[in-house]
């Protein structure tokens, strides 16, 4: 699990509690407001001695980024540190995936932000593994991401262009709709997010993100997690379009006639006759679906060959 939060390191007790309670193996803190950080302070945030870390020093009382991770979960290869981001390249040990992790604390100035977007697009496009980008982007995608604040159309366009050019997808956010809130609660914005590369959803299909309580900060922490929920067996659903598949009607009739009847109890016999076709119909439909998929792939290949042939001519 990964945790991204906007906290002063002086609030380390709250950070440590979140890490321990949620079994976090990668922590990202933006706006540490610390020029130099030591291992003792990092340990207070992390909760144990099994960690490695990178830190982008703050400029005076502004900025600062801290990344901490479990070396048994992530192995660092190299890194790049800037005032506005920390880039860590490495391997996610659990599945051996090459992983690029970027923690962002974006600048306020529009020109600096655009320069950062361009640089990060270059970094992401040069990487051949999976990508996770998290942090405070100081920008929103849509007007609905702000409440009580002006919406900057040009800033949003530049931000959306960055997301598109880098081939990123946002992980849907559960919990609160806004991640930043003014102390008066009259202004709110969705500034903090998790973005991942498109293929990561295939590698980790159960990842999700959820906001946590913000405690003393004006930003809500976001927890990235991978968790599969077992809701029990998938209920059987019968679709009318199955009758349009050749052979389906006769197959159902055969299954009904072949259903075993081995009890003197009429109710048990009826339950058995209903259950037997359901099991076999599900298997039959899945087989047909696989056949259609194979046929579809073959037709695509034939179409590609035809297009190449026409192009050469």
VEXNU-68998 format. One record per residue (C-alpha): residue in one letter; residue number from 0; x, y, z. Coordinates in pm, 1 decimal. Example, Ala and Ser with C-alpha at 12.3 -4.5 7.8 and 13.67 -1.06 7.14 Angstrom:
REM VEXNU-68998
["A" 0 [1230.0 -450.0 780.0]],
["S" 1 [1367.0 -106.0 714.0]],
***
This chain:
REM VEXNU-68998
["X" 0 [0.0 0.0 0.0]],
["X" 1 [107.1 358.8 -64.5]],
["X" 2 [13.8 667.9 134.3]],
["X" 3 [39.9 1023.9 3.1]],
["X" 4 [-17.3 1309.2 244.9]],
["X" 5 [51.1 1679.2 284.7]],
["X" 6 [184.3 1710.3 638.1]],
["X" 7 [458.9 1878.8 830.8]],
["X" 8 [704.4 1619.9 959.3]],
["X" 9 [640.9 1770.8 1303.6]],
["X" 10 [304.4 1589.1 1284.3]],
["X" 11 [493.2 1260.2 1276.3]],
["X" 12 [276.2 1087.9 1537.2]],
["X" 13 [-30.3 1109.2 1310.8]],
["X" 14 [170.5 1000.3 1008.6]],
["X" 15 [315.2 700.6 1194.6]],
["X" 16 [-29.9 595.7 1313.9]],
["X" 17 [-162.1 600.4 955.3]],
["X" 18 [136.0 398.3 829.1]],
["X" 19 [105.9 132.8 1098.6]],
["X" 20 [-273.8 100.9 1087.9]],
["X" 21 [-282.9 70.6 707.3]],
["X" 22 [35.6 -140.4 665.7]],
["X" 23 [186.4 116.8 429.7]],
["X" 24 [499.1 13.5 234.9]],
["X" 25 [551.6 344.0 48.3]],
["X" 26 [498.5 681.9 211.6]],
["X" 27 [504.9 1019.7 35.5]],
["X" 28 [484.3 1343.9 230.8]],
["X" 29 [460.5 1680.4 56.5]],
["X" 30 [533.3 2016.1 220.7]],
["X" 31 [761.9 1884.6 493.7]],
["X" 32 [894.6 2240.6 549.2]],
["X" 33 [1231.5 2093.6 653.0]],
["X" 34 [1560.4 2186.6 485.6]],
["X" 35 [1755.1 1888.3 621.7]],
["X" 36 [1603.9 1568.0 753.9]],
["X" 37 [1768.0 1292.5 959.6]],
["X" 38 [1697.4 920.8 997.9]],
["X" 39 [1560.1 971.0 1349.3]],
["X" 40 [1280.9 1197.9 1218.7]],
["X" 41 [1204.6 955.2 935.4]],
["X" 42 [1183.6 665.2 1180.2]],
["X" 43 [933.7 861.5 1389.9]],
["X" 44 [714.0 894.8 1079.4]],
["X" 45 [760.6 537.0 961.3]],
["X" 46 [735.0 344.4 1286.5]],
["X" 47 [1022.7 94.1 1253.3]],
["X" 48 [1382.8 62.4 1134.9]],
["X" 49 [1309.4 -122.6 809.7]],
["X" 50 [1305.5 169.7 566.4]],
["X" 51 [1491.7 365.7 300.8]],
["X" 52 [1414.6 724.9 211.3]],
["X" 53 [1472.9 1020.4 -20.7]],
["X" 54 [1414.0 1385.0 62.2]],
["X" 55 [1381.0 1703.5 -138.6]],
["X" 56 [1479.1 1986.4 95.5]],
["X" 57 [1240.6 2273.7 149.1]],
["X" 58 [1333.3 2624.8 41.2]],
["X" 59 [1310.8 2820.7 365.5]],
["X" 60 [967.8 2745.1 512.0]],
["X" 61 [816.6 2631.6 183.5]],
["X" 62 [796.3 2293.0 10.9]],
["X" 63 [991.8 1979.3 85.4]],
["X" 64 [914.6 1619.3 -16.9]],
["X" 65 [986.1 1300.1 178.7]],
["X" 66 [962.4 948.6 31.6]],
["X" 67 [995.9 646.5 261.5]],
["X" 68 [955.5 282.3 165.1]],
["X" 69 [998.5 -72.7 286.5]],
["X" 70 [1310.1 -217.8 114.6]],
["X" 71 [1144.4 -561.0 122.4]],
["X" 72 [865.2 -425.0 -98.2]],
["X" 73 [1051.2 -185.9 -330.5]],
["X" 74 [1413.2 -189.6 -448.4]],
["X" 75 [1550.5 146.2 -558.9]],
["X" 76 [1775.2 157.4 -868.1]],
["X" 77 [1826.5 533.7 -913.5]],
["X" 78 [1653.3 862.5 -848.8]],
["X" 79 [1613.0 1227.8 -946.6]],
["X" 80 [1537.2 1501.7 -695.6]],
["X" 81 [1398.5 1848.8 -770.5]],
["X" 82 [1233.0 2122.9 -566.9]],
["X" 83 [897.0 2011.8 -706.7]],
["X" 84 [924.3 1634.1 -736.8]],
["X" 85 [1115.1 1322.6 -636.6]],
["X" 86 [1153.7 1050.3 -901.1]],
["X" 87 [1244.7 699.5 -785.9]],
["X" 88 [1315.8 422.3 -1035.7]],
["X" 89 [1319.2 65.5 -911.7]],
["X" 90 [1151.2 -274.3 -891.1]],
["X" 91 [834.9 -373.8 -704.4]],
["X" 92 [964.5 -693.5 -549.7]],
["X" 93 [632.5 -876.3 -508.4]],
["X" 94 [581.9 -920.2 -883.8]],
["X" 95 [918.5 -808.7 -1025.9]],
["X" 96 [765.3 -510.9 -1206.4]],
["X" 97 [992.3 -223.3 -1309.7]],
["X" 98 [829.6 73.4 -1139.8]],
["X" 99 [871.0 448.3 -1176.2]],
["X" 100 [736.6 636.0 -873.2]],
["X" 101 [703.7 1014.2 -893.5]],
["X" 102 [598.7 1222.3 -594.6]],
["X" 103 [490.1 1573.0 -689.7]],
["X" 104 [450.2 1898.0 -499.0]],
["X" 105 [368.2 2125.0 -790.6]],
["X" 106 [459.7 2496.1 -794.8]],
["X" 107 [198.6 2770.5 -788.6]],
["X" 108 [339.0 2959.8 -1089.3]],
["X" 109 [174.9 2853.5 -1416.8]],
["X" 110 [495.4 2870.9 -1622.7]],
["X" 111 [689.9 2662.3 -1371.9]],
["X" 112 [404.7 2414.0 -1368.0]],
["X" 113 [401.9 2379.3 -1747.5]],
["X" 114 [778.1 2327.2 -1750.1]],
["X" 115 [737.2 2054.1 -1491.1]],
["X" 116 [456.5 1885.7 -1690.8]],
["X" 117 [677.7 1878.9 -2002.1]],
["X" 118 [971.5 1732.3 -1812.2]],
["X" 119 [761.8 1462.6 -1645.2]],
["X" 120 [607.2 1362.4 -1980.0]],
["X" 121 [961.0 1313.4 -2112.8]],
["X" 122 [1058.7 1104.8 -1807.8]],
["X" 123 [748.3 885.1 -1826.2]],
["X" 124 [777.8 825.6 -2201.2]],
["X" 125 [1142.5 721.5 -2161.4]],
["X" 126 [1048.3 460.1 -1900.4]],
["X" 127 [961.5 106.7 -2014.2]],
["X" 128 [792.1 -18.9 -1699.0]],
["X" 129 [488.7 80.9 -1496.1]],
["X" 130 [434.4 430.5 -1355.3]],
["X" 131 [276.4 569.5 -1038.1]],
["X" 132 [252.1 947.9 -989.7]],
["X" 133 [112.1 1087.5 -667.8]],
["X" 134 [106.3 1406.0 -466.1]],
["X" 135 [-23.1 1760.9 -460.4]],
["X" 136 [-59.7 1880.6 -821.1]],
["X" 137 [-183.8 2230.3 -732.8]],
["X" 138 [-419.9 2203.3 -1028.1]],
["X" 139 [-758.1 2050.9 -1113.9]],
["X" 140 [-892.1 1880.8 -1423.4]],
["X" 141 [-1252.0 2002.6 -1422.8]],
["X" 142 [-1463.1 2286.2 -1287.9]],
["X" 143 [-1641.5 2038.4 -1059.8]],
["X" 144 [-1308.1 1976.5 -882.6]],
["X" 145 [-1333.8 2319.8 -717.8]],
["X" 146 [-1585.3 2468.8 -475.6]],
["X" 147 [-1586.9 2836.3 -380.5]],
["X" 148 [-1280.6 2903.8 -599.6]],
["X" 149 [-1219.3 3035.3 -950.7]],
["X" 150 [-1159.4 2776.2 -1220.8]],
["X" 151 [-847.8 2831.6 -1435.4]],
["X" 152 [-934.5 2694.4 -1780.5]],
["X" 153 [-581.2 2730.8 -1922.3]],
["X" 154 [-426.0 2562.8 -1619.4]],
["X" 155 [-672.5 2273.5 -1642.4]],
["X" 156 [-605.7 2233.6 -2016.5]],
["X" 157 [-229.6 2213.3 -1955.1]],
["X" 158 [-283.0 1961.7 -1673.9]],
["X" 159 [-511.6 1742.9 -1886.1]],
["X" 160 [-263.7 1758.1 -2174.2]],
["X" 161 [8.2 1634.4 -1939.0]],
["X" 162 [-210.1 1341.1 -1826.0]],
["X" 163 [-292.8 1248.2 -2185.2]],
["X" 164 [60.9 1286.4 -2324.5]],
["X" 165 [206.2 1077.1 -2041.7]],
["X" 166 [-51.5 801.7 -2100.3]],
["X" 167 [-178.5 816.6 -1743.3]],
["X" 168 [-508.8 721.3 -1583.9]],
["X" 169 [-639.9 852.0 -1254.6]],
["X" 170 [-727.5 596.3 -991.4]],
["X" 171 [-1089.7 662.6 -889.2]],
["X" 172 [-1094.9 827.4 -550.1]],
["X" 173 [-1322.0 701.9 -274.6]],
["X" 174 [-1423.8 895.4 32.6]],
["X" 175 [-1429.8 1274.5 6.2]],
["X" 176 [-1474.4 1444.1 -331.6]],
["X" 177 [-1222.2 1714.5 -234.2]],
["X" 178 [-875.0 1664.4 -89.5]],
["X" 179 [-804.0 2024.3 22.1]],
["X" 180 [-1028.7 2236.4 240.1]],
["X" 181 [-992.5 2589.6 373.4]],
["X" 182 [-1025.9 2617.9 750.0]],
["X" 183 [-1353.8 2806.6 700.8]],
["X" 184 [-1488.1 2516.9 486.3]],
["X" 185 [-1602.5 2771.1 225.1]],
["X" 186 [-1333.6 2673.9 -27.2]],
["X" 187 [-1248.6 2321.2 -137.6]],
["X" 188 [-1046.1 2165.4 -417.6]],
["X" 189 [-928.9 1828.5 -548.4]],
["X" 190 [-553.4 1891.2 -562.8]],
["X" 191 [-416.8 1552.8 -451.7]],
["X" 192 [-438.7 1246.3 -674.6]],
["X" 193 [-288.7 915.6 -781.8]],
["X" 194 [-214.3 852.6 -1150.1]],
["X" 195 [-88.4 524.5 -1295.3]],
["X" 196 [15.9 394.5 -1636.6]],
["X" 197 [-254.6 223.2 -1839.0]],
["X" 198 [-102.6 -124.2 -1809.1]],
["X" 199 [-88.0 -111.5 -1430.4]],
["X" 200 [-461.6 -176.6 -1411.0]],
["X" 201 [-398.9 -507.8 -1589.4]],
["X" 202 [-108.6 -597.3 -1360.4]],
["X" 203 [-294.3 -489.1 -1044.5]],
["X" 204 [-668.3 -500.9 -1125.7]],
["X" 205 [-778.2 -449.5 -765.5]],
["X" 206 [-604.7 -117.9 -689.4]],
["X" 207 [-814.3 163.3 -546.3]],
["X" 208 [-761.8 493.5 -365.7]],
["X" 209 [-945.4 637.3 -68.7]],
["X" 210 [-916.0 959.6 129.8]],
["X" 211 [-853.2 944.6 504.3]],
["X" 212 [-930.8 1192.1 783.5]],
["X" 213 [-713.6 1503.8 756.3]],
["X" 214 [-645.2 1558.2 1129.4]],
["X" 215 [-431.2 1875.7 1162.4]],
["X" 216 [-368.8 1931.3 791.6]],
["X" 217 [-578.7 2116.5 536.8]],
["X" 218 [-516.4 1824.5 295.9]],
["X" 219 [-664.7 1477.7 322.2]],
["X" 220 [-417.1 1187.2 298.3]],
["X" 221 [-484.3 939.7 17.8]],
["X" 222 [-429.5 567.2 61.0]],
["X" 223 [-352.5 358.2 -247.4]],
["X" 224 [-430.1 -6.7 -186.6]],
["X" 225 [-468.8 -334.3 -369.6]],
["X" 226 [-743.1 -541.9 -220.4]],
["X" 227 [-973.1 -797.5 -377.8]],
["X" 228 [-1316.2 -833.6 -222.1]],
["X" 229 [-1490.0 -1169.3 -231.1]],
["X" 230 [-1864.3 -1120.2 -255.0]],
["X" 231 [-1933.2 -1491.9 -294.4]],
["X" 232 [-2037.4 -1683.6 -605.5]],
["X" 233 [-2144.9 -1479.3 -905.2]],
["X" 234 [-2525.2 -1511.2 -939.6]],
["X" 235 [-2656.2 -1685.3 -1249.3]],
["X" 236 [-2807.4 -1447.3 -1500.7]],
["X" 237 [-2997.1 -1550.4 -1811.7]],
["X" 238 [-2974.5 -1318.2 -2114.5]],
["X" 239 [-3234.4 -1324.2 -2391.7]],
["X" 240 [-2974.9 -1272.6 -2665.0]],
["X" 241 [-2838.9 -1621.7 -2590.1]],
["X" 242 [-3137.9 -1757.2 -2783.9]],
["X" 243 [-2986.8 -1598.4 -3096.5]],
["X" 244 [-2678.4 -1822.7 -3068.3]],
["X" 245 [-2702.7 -2125.0 -3295.9]],
["X" 246 [-2770.8 -2444.1 -3104.1]],
["X" 247 [-2863.6 -2277.9 -2776.6]],
["X" 248 [-3232.1 -2382.2 -2769.7]],
["X" 249 [-3154.8 -2746.0 -2841.0]],
["X" 250 [-2871.5 -2743.8 -2585.8]],
["X" 251 [-3104.8 -2616.0 -2310.2]],
["X" 252 [-3366.8 -2875.5 -2403.0]],
["X" 253 [-3107.2 -3154.9 -2391.0]],
["X" 254 [-2975.6 -3040.6 -2052.6]],
["X" 255 [-3327.1 -3033.6 -1909.9]],
["X" 256 [-3399.2 -3383.8 -2034.3]],
["X" 257 [-3063.3 -3517.1 -1914.7]],
["X" 258 [-3091.8 -3370.1 -1564.2]],
["X" 259 [-3060.8 -3654.8 -1310.5]],
["X" 260 [-3367.3 -3749.8 -1111.1]],
["X" 261 [-3267.1 -3971.6 -818.3]],
["X" 262 [-3489.8 -3871.8 -529.5]],
["X" 263 [-3839.8 -3952.8 -420.0]],
["X" 264 [-3873.7 -3595.5 -299.8]],
["X" 265 [-4038.1 -3388.1 -573.5]],
["X" 266 [-3892.1 -3059.2 -448.3]],
["X" 267 [-3538.2 -3200.4 -454.1]],
["X" 268 [-3590.7 -3331.1 -805.1]],
["X" 269 [-3709.3 -2992.0 -925.3]],
["X" 270 [-3412.5 -2817.0 -758.9]],
["X" 271 [-3174.8 -3065.0 -922.1]],
["X" 272 [-3331.6 -3020.0 -1265.5]],
["X" 273 [-3295.0 -2641.7 -1236.7]],
["X" 274 [-2936.7 -2655.6 -1109.1]],
["X" 275 [-2805.5 -2899.6 -1370.9]],
["X" 276 [-2887.6 -2680.5 -1677.1]],
["X" 277 [-2752.3 -2365.2 -1505.8]],
["X" 278 [-2410.4 -2521.7 -1451.1]],
["X" 279 [-2387.7 -2648.4 -1807.2]],
["X" 280 [-2532.5 -2332.7 -1966.7]],
["X" 281 [-2265.7 -2119.5 -1796.0]],
["X" 282 [-1990.1 -2347.4 -1931.7]],
["X" 283 [-2147.0 -2358.1 -2279.3]],
["X" 284 [-2176.1 -1976.9 -2299.8]],
["X" 285 [-1815.1 -1930.8 -2182.7]],
["X" 286 [-1694.8 -2173.9 -2450.1]],
["X" 287 [-1888.4 -1984.8 -2716.0]],
["X" 288 [-1746.3 -1655.6 -2591.8]],
["X" 289 [-1392.6 -1792.7 -2626.8]],
["X" 290 [-1471.8 -1914.0 -2978.2]],
["X" 291 [-1599.1 -1567.7 -3076.3]],
["X" 292 [-1286.6 -1409.0 -2933.4]],
["X" 293 [-1060.3 -1638.5 -3135.2]],
["X" 294 [-1265.3 -1566.8 -3449.2]],
["X" 295 [-1250.4 -1192.7 -3382.2]],
["X" 296 [-870.8 -1201.7 -3350.2]],
["X" 297 [-842.6 -1399.2 -3672.6]],
["X" 298 [-1062.5 -1149.4 -3857.4]],
["X" 299 [-850.7 -861.8 -3723.6]],
["X" 300 [-534.5 -1032.6 -3849.8]],
["X" 301 [-695.5 -1089.0 -4191.3]],
["X" 302 [-799.3 -724.3 -4203.5]],
["X" 303 [-447.1 -607.6 -4112.7]],
["X" 304 [-298.2 -826.5 -4388.8]],
["X" 305 [-549.2 -685.7 -4636.5]],
["X" 306 [-466.7 -327.1 -4535.2]],
["X" 307 [-92.8 -392.9 -4570.2]],
["X" 308 [-152.8 -546.6 -4911.3]],
["X" 309 [-354.1 -245.4 -5027.1]],
["X" 310 [-89.4 -8.7 -4892.3]],
["X" 311 [188.3 -181.5 -5088.9]],
["X" 312 [-19.0 -162.3 -5405.6]],
***
